């Protein structure tokens, strides 16, 4: 599902009439708030839905399959979502 489909679904489920642009703005605002909360606390938990958390990937050395040259992949942080048992 992309953002356009999400805004369309949000408009349908909304209890009051809302424009496409306003729905998109509200969704963007939610995502920005979620990003800020994850950066501050490292974890955001929604009861009965799931948990967003930051994971750190360690640096590693890989081999290029064509040239067999060794390359280093630098450490990075990713956001992971784990669904709760009620959603599964």
Residue frames as a rotation matrix with the C-alpha (Angstrom) as fourth column:
UNK 1
0.589 0.808 0.000 0.00
0.808 -0.589 0.000 0.00
0.000 0.000 -1.000 0.00
UNK 2
-0.493 -0.744 0.451 1.40
0.728 -0.637 -0.255 3.37
0.477 0.202 0.855 -0.94
UNK 3
-0.872 0.064 -0.485 0.67
0.314 -0.686 -0.657 6.76
-0.374 -0.725 0.578 0.62
UNK 4
-0.755 0.625 -0.200 -2.04
-0.607 -0.551 0.572 7.63
0.247 0.553 0.796 -1.91
UNK 5
-0.218 0.669 -0.711 -3.96
0.090 0.739 0.667 4.44
0.972 0.081 -0.221 -1.15
UNK 6
-0.579 -0.060 -0.813 -3.49
0.797 0.168 -0.580 5.06
0.172 -0.984 -0.050 2.58
UNK 7
-0.941 0.254 -0.224 -4.99
-0.177 -0.934 -0.311 8.56
-0.288 -0.253 0.924 2.32
UNK 8
-0.479 0.802 -0.357 -7.93
-0.540 0.050 0.840 7.18
0.691 0.595 0.409 0.36
UNK 9
-0.204 0.348 -0.915 -8.56
0.549 0.815 0.187 4.54
0.811 -0.464 -0.357 3.05
UNK 10
-0.811 -0.161 -0.562 -8.17
0.571 -0.426 -0.702 7.18
-0.126 -0.890 0.438 5.77
UNK 11
-0.842 0.537 -0.051 -10.79
-0.530 -0.805 0.266 9.37
0.102 0.251 0.962 4.07
UNK 12
-0.224 0.785 -0.577 -13.23
-0.214 0.538 0.815 6.45
0.951 0.306 0.048 3.87
UNK 13
-0.156 0.097 -0.983 -12.78
0.784 0.617 -0.064 5.50
0.600 -0.781 -0.173 7.55
UNK 14
-0.960 -0.253 0.117 -12.89
0.148 -0.819 -0.554 9.09
0.236 -0.515 0.824 8.80
UNK 15
-0.371 0.859 -0.354 -15.97
0.866 0.183 -0.465 10.03
-0.335 -0.479 -0.811 10.85
UNK 16
0.374 0.463 -0.803 -16.15
0.117 -0.883 -0.455 13.47
-0.920 0.076 -0.385 9.22
UNK 17
0.878 -0.045 0.476 -15.72
0.478 0.046 -0.877 14.61
0.018 0.998 0.062 5.60
UNK 18
0.343 -0.862 -0.374 -12.10
-0.017 -0.404 0.915 15.40
-0.939 -0.307 -0.153 4.81
UNK 19
0.806 -0.100 -0.584 -10.27
-0.587 -0.264 -0.765 16.45
-0.078 0.959 -0.271 1.66
UNK 20
0.833 -0.536 -0.136 -7.51
0.426 0.779 -0.460 14.41
0.353 0.326 0.877 0.04
UNK 21
0.050 -0.860 0.508 -4.90
0.026 -0.508 -0.861 17.06
0.998 0.056 -0.003 0.83
UNK 22
0.218 0.101 0.971 -5.97
-0.899 -0.366 0.240 17.39
0.380 -0.925 0.011 4.47
UNK 23
0.976 0.143 0.164 -5.86
-0.193 0.917 0.348 13.60
-0.101 -0.371 0.923 4.90
UNK 24
0.543 -0.839 -0.021 -2.36
0.499 0.343 -0.796 13.51
0.675 0.422 0.605 3.40
UNK 25
-0.039 -0.535 0.844 -1.22
-0.432 -0.752 -0.497 16.31
0.901 -0.384 -0.202 5.74
UNK 26
0.560 0.320 0.764 -2.58
-0.827 0.155 0.541 14.47
0.055 -0.935 0.351 8.80
UNK 27
0.969 -0.244 -0.046 -0.85
0.242 0.969 -0.049 11.24
0.056 0.037 0.998 7.79
UNK 28
0.237 -0.922 0.306 2.44
0.300 -0.230 -0.926 13.11
0.924 0.311 0.222 7.19
UNK 29
0.104 -0.133 0.986 2.12
-0.765 -0.644 -0.006 14.77
0.635 -0.754 -0.168 10.59
UNK 30
0.890 0.252 0.380 1.57
-0.439 0.696 0.569 11.39
-0.121 -0.673 0.730 12.26
UNK 31
0.759 -0.647 -0.076 4.66
0.532 0.683 -0.501 9.91
0.376 0.339 0.862 10.57
UNK 32
0.027 -0.762 0.647 6.81
-0.068 -0.647 -0.760 12.89
0.997 -0.024 -0.069 11.58
UNK 33
0.361 0.191 0.913 5.61
-0.889 -0.225 0.399 12.61
0.281 -0.955 0.089 15.19
UNK 34
0.997 0.012 0.082 6.33
-0.031 0.971 0.237 8.87
-0.077 -0.239 0.968 15.15
UNK 35
0.440 -0.894 0.078 9.86
0.452 0.146 -0.880 9.49
0.776 0.423 0.469 13.82
UNK 36
-0.036 -0.438 0.898 10.56
-0.534 -0.751 -0.388 12.07
0.844 -0.494 -0.207 16.54
UNK 37
0.646 0.356 0.676 9.26
-0.764 0.295 0.574 9.75
0.005 -0.887 0.462 19.27
UNK 38
0.928 -0.353 -0.118 11.42
0.330 0.928 -0.175 6.87
0.172 0.124 0.977 18.04
UNK 39
0.136 -0.925 0.354 14.51
0.215 -0.322 -0.922 9.09
0.967 0.202 0.155 17.99
UNK 40
0.067 -0.063 0.996 13.83
-0.797 -0.603 0.015 10.35
0.600 -0.795 -0.091 21.52
UNK 41
0.401 0.241 0.884 12.94
-0.848 0.464 0.258 7.05
-0.348 -0.853 0.390 23.19
UNK 42
-0.684 -0.712 -0.160 14.24
-0.712 0.603 0.361 4.39
-0.160 0.361 -0.919 20.78
UNK 43
-0.896 0.443 -0.046 10.96
0.429 0.887 0.171 2.48
0.116 0.133 -0.984 20.93
UNK 44
-0.599 0.798 0.061 7.28
-0.800 -0.594 -0.086 3.26
-0.033 -0.101 0.994 20.37
UNK 45
-0.960 0.278 0.023 4.70
0.275 0.956 -0.100 0.72
-0.049 -0.090 -0.995 21.47
UNK 46
-0.437 0.899 -0.023 1.07
-0.834 -0.395 0.385 0.67
0.337 0.187 0.923 20.38
UNK 47
-0.622 0.233 0.748 -0.98
-0.393 0.732 -0.556 -1.72
-0.677 -0.640 -0.364 22.53
UNK 48
0.231 0.723 0.651 -2.77
0.121 0.643 -0.757 -4.41
-0.965 0.253 0.061 20.49
UNK 49
0.933 0.052 -0.355 -0.99
-0.330 -0.268 -0.905 -3.22
-0.142 0.962 -0.233 17.30
UNK 50
0.652 -0.757 -0.031 2.75
0.670 0.596 -0.443 -3.58
0.354 0.268 0.896 17.64
UNK 51
0.614 -0.560 -0.557 6.10
0.277 -0.508 0.816 -1.97
-0.739 -0.655 -0.157 18.37
UNK 52
0.817 -0.502 0.286 8.41
0.119 -0.338 -0.934 0.27
0.565 0.797 -0.216 16.34
UNK 53
0.784 -0.604 -0.145 12.03
0.116 -0.088 0.989 0.14
-0.610 -0.792 0.001 17.49
UNK 54
0.616 -0.679 -0.399 15.51
-0.771 -0.416 -0.482 1.13
0.161 0.605 -0.780 16.34
UNK 55
0.850 -0.439 0.292 17.98
0.336 0.878 0.341 -1.65
-0.406 -0.192 0.893 15.58
UNK 56
0.396 -0.806 -0.441 21.69
-0.780 -0.548 0.303 -1.16
-0.486 0.224 -0.845 15.00
UNK 57
0.988 -0.157 -0.008 23.29
0.120 0.787 -0.605 -3.17
0.101 0.597 0.796 12.22
UNK 58
0.465 -0.885 -0.033 26.95
0.075 0.003 0.997 -4.05
-0.882 -0.466 0.067 12.80
UNK 59
0.287 -0.447 -0.847 29.61
-0.924 -0.361 -0.122 -3.31
-0.252 0.818 -0.517 10.18
UNK 60
0.495 -0.134 0.858 30.57
0.077 0.991 0.110 -6.28
-0.865 0.012 0.501 8.04
UNK 61
-0.437 -0.697 -0.568 32.88
-0.663 -0.177 0.727 -7.22
-0.608 0.694 -0.385 5.20
UNK 62
0.588 0.638 0.497 31.36
-0.038 0.636 -0.771 -8.70
-0.808 0.434 0.398 2.04
UNK 63
-0.594 -0.752 0.287 32.72
0.217 0.194 0.957 -9.86
-0.775 0.630 0.048 -1.28
UNK 64
-0.028 0.511 -0.859 31.60
-0.834 -0.485 -0.262 -8.39
-0.551 0.709 0.440 -4.60
UNK 65
0.438 0.252 0.863 30.30
0.005 0.959 -0.282 -11.42
-0.899 0.128 0.418 -6.55
UNK 66
0.997 -0.051 0.061 31.69
0.060 -0.024 -0.998 -10.20
0.052 0.998 -0.021 -9.90
UNK 67
0.464 -0.872 0.157 35.15
-0.447 -0.383 -0.809 -8.92
0.765 0.305 -0.567 -8.98
UNK 68
0.505 -0.190 -0.842 35.64
0.645 0.731 0.222 -10.78
0.574 -0.655 0.492 -5.66
UNK 69
-0.470 -0.627 0.621 36.80
0.065 -0.727 -0.684 -7.49
0.880 -0.281 0.382 -4.18
UNK 70
-0.293 0.326 -0.899 36.23
0.945 0.241 -0.221 -7.14
0.144 -0.914 -0.379 -0.43
UNK 71
-0.344 0.294 0.892 34.03
0.004 -0.949 0.315 -4.23
0.939 0.112 0.326 0.61
UNK 72
-0.894 0.068 -0.442 33.00
0.446 0.042 -0.894 -2.92
-0.043 -0.997 -0.068 4.01
UNK 73
0.004 0.933 0.360 29.37
0.424 -0.327 0.844 -2.21
0.906 0.149 -0.397 4.75
UNK 74
-0.792 -0.384 0.474 29.25
-0.153 -0.627 -0.764 0.49
0.590 -0.678 0.438 7.39
UNK 75
-0.732 0.546 -0.408 27.07
0.653 0.391 -0.648 0.28
-0.194 -0.741 -0.643 10.51
UNK 76
-0.736 0.565 0.373 23.60
-0.239 -0.732 0.638 1.75
0.633 0.381 0.674 10.25
UNK 77
-0.810 0.568 0.145 20.40
-0.079 0.139 -0.987 2.06
-0.581 -0.811 -0.068 12.20
UNK 78
-0.767 0.633 -0.105 17.07
-0.020 0.141 0.990 0.79
0.641 0.762 -0.095 10.91
UNK 79
-0.461 0.722 0.516 13.50
-0.860 -0.220 -0.460 0.94
-0.218 -0.656 0.723 12.19
UNK 80
-0.900 0.173 -0.399 11.80
0.040 0.947 0.318 -2.40
0.433 0.271 -0.860 12.72
UNK 81
-0.188 0.907 0.376 8.10
-0.961 -0.249 0.122 -3.05
0.204 -0.338 0.919 13.29
UNK 82
-0.975 -0.008 -0.223 6.98
0.039 0.978 -0.205 -6.10
0.219 -0.209 -0.953 15.21
UNK 83
-0.194 0.978 0.070 3.28
-0.493 -0.159 0.855 -6.86
0.848 0.132 0.513 15.08
UNK 84
-0.439 0.122 0.890 1.55
-0.872 0.180 -0.455 -7.90
-0.216 -0.976 0.027 18.28
UNK 85
-0.957 0.077 0.281 0.09
0.084 0.996 0.015 -11.35
-0.279 0.038 -0.959 18.75
UNK 86
-0.106 0.991 -0.086 -3.44
0.179 -0.066 -0.982 -9.95
-0.978 -0.119 -0.171 18.34
UNK 87
0.224 0.139 -0.965 -2.69
-0.827 -0.497 -0.263 -8.79
-0.516 0.857 0.004 14.78
UNK 88
-0.766 -0.570 -0.297 -0.95
-0.641 0.653 0.403 -12.00
-0.036 0.499 -0.866 13.78
